[in-house]
């Protein structure tokens, strides 16, 4: 649908922006999970060249039909990135990398496949370049697993979260540096001095939140209320002081 196409191109645009490419020359980019080539179109419009990899021949057929400008490769990135060292000036991936967390075959080990992907990607990228991977993690554990394997493979960097306070617009971009470590770009919609601190806090809170979801809602618990009040304070809102009564149930008759 056109809505999907629109979101896809917005994310491609943001991913390319986070790559911080040099403005004075065309670059060669790798598009991991390129699908029908929508992000490729954006890369071409920006005057860069690209090679797309995807595991779905049906999607690549669509890309061929659409006569995209990039070269296409049918391959499972869990087997690695089959290019010579330093081939690419950058890599983007839109909504694809989280699939490596699924074991589709008995023989699949997600940590191994992720490590193989990241270590060969690291090699295929030129020194000083970046990989920006937009993904939809299922939970904090997945984020942790993906990030850990990327760091094991030699990348530095971390997660950039756009619009962290919006359920709809929130997007995760794993922003990775090869060689020289850059400063992690700010997520859109964070608008606060200490984005880093919030990200750390967010990860830890998120993890406890998942642990508690065994059937009963932790929403409205004392911890949940304190967390929410703290979040609102950080946004500069007026919030009442915490007392021993915070989060306590009222008696039915007051």
C-alpha angles and dihedrals in degrees: 000000000000091000091059090047090051094050090045092054092045090054092046090052091050092046092052090047090053089052088069093211121193110266098214101065142034115256134207112235133189116223110202112205090008094173112181091351102259094140088043090061089057092048090051091048088055090056098253131123126234147187117208128207123196137163093216117083089190091060092046090051088058089050090052091048090051087053094230117191098233129087115252132218127189105216146127107245088205085075090056139261108289101209135113118266115280095009097136134058090204145341132226130186127184119205095329115098096071088069089071087069090068120085101217094171130039089245094054118108109186095207091050093046092048091049092048090050095048097042094050091042089053090055095045092055124084116246112269093025129117141227118211114193119184110202144171105226116199093216145341092277091060091050089050093049094049094046093046093053091048091053091045088056091057103264122134125201129068148214122331110197118199117206094356092181096054121085092203105037099038110123132179119217118182101211112197131186127208114213110329107055114229129198113273109251118242118258115244115255095022092106095173135108095238105050089143094057092049091050091054091046091046093054094051095045091047092055094053089046091058092046091057098050094092093134098300124088117242089195111121093019116134092257091049091051093047090048091050093047090049090050092051091049089054089053087056096250126147107260129174118247118264115254136172087268094060109121095003119141115247120233111255091248117040 
